[in-house]
């Protein structure tokens, strides 16, 4: 949901006072920024404890921490104060401040164990849908079963050097980055150049190691299946500028070419904002739609249009969509792509270990198959 007001402030956690003045807005933003800075310092110290040392470890001085994180001494003092009060830190007067081993979770790092960060998209998620959670669950299970530790991370930095520094300050020595945002593609390339283990999953990032879905292969298979059923009027819905969509479309076109049937470009709907209107116009024009291939989350509006125009999706028109979206379609009769999350997690971890333990940073793209499920 997009919310706009005079000062372009979006509050993801609650309501917005549209009558706010500039003074209050600046104060709110300053508070948010201070909280983020405070949490950086706190997270750094807690990650020191996560190392699981049996001996107290002296933390950097207040001035050093302020310089390290680019914050004020007051912010550092607040972060350390709460940790001292909670007994995570012990102050030895005249010497320094030390971690409290009694608060350590006892994880003993050795040469065969990793501390792996999982980052989702832009690293700003607070809540996860079914799709992301399936990924996180599979990755977390695979990582911990092999004796490594996992941290589902948020990041606040933007510049590549700052992103890597923030990750290192969390004592992470390998990252699996899921569904990479274009904003952070350069950060992943930078980490690879600096020989920091990172694998992109569900994304292709140039000059890096990626685990990707074999979209083109399976779109071709689905296309051949539809054509074998005599379904030639296949509407394709997807934003063409997005790489996965281009692969879906290429696979579908390959199926038409292979069978010697012309693909009707007029049935390609590439504008998500007008997909409902465009689909309705196709039906009004008299085109008997045999199937709809959906790349994305447009299934609800598609079904509304089909229902409005009395298109039979139980027997006549097939829907091809993502597994998460088909649950919203009553009397679903079509095909969905089922992800092999465990297989993807294993391949991602293997790639990461190859970098961390063998020093092999050669870029590689690994394609993973879907399961095509018919209903």
Secondary structure, 3 states (H helix, E strand, C coil): CCCCCCCCCCCCCCCCCCCCCHHHHHHHHHHHHHHHHHHHHHHHHHHHHHCCCCCCCECCCHHHHHHHHCCCHHHHHHHHHHHHHCCCEEEECCCEEEECHHHCCCCCCCCCCCEEEEEECCCCCCCCCHHHHHHHHHHHHHHHHCCCEEEEECCCCCCHHHHHHHHHCCCCCEEEEECCCHHHHHHHHHHHHCCCCEEEECCCCCCCEEEEECHHHHHHHHHHHHHHCCCCCEEEECCCCCHHHHHHHHHHHHHHHHHCCCCCHHHEECCHHHHHHHHHHHHHCCCCCCEEEECCCCHHHHHHHHHHCCCCCCCCCEEEEEHHHHCCCCCCCEEEEECCHHHHHHHHHHHHHHHHHHCCCCCCEEEECCEEEEC
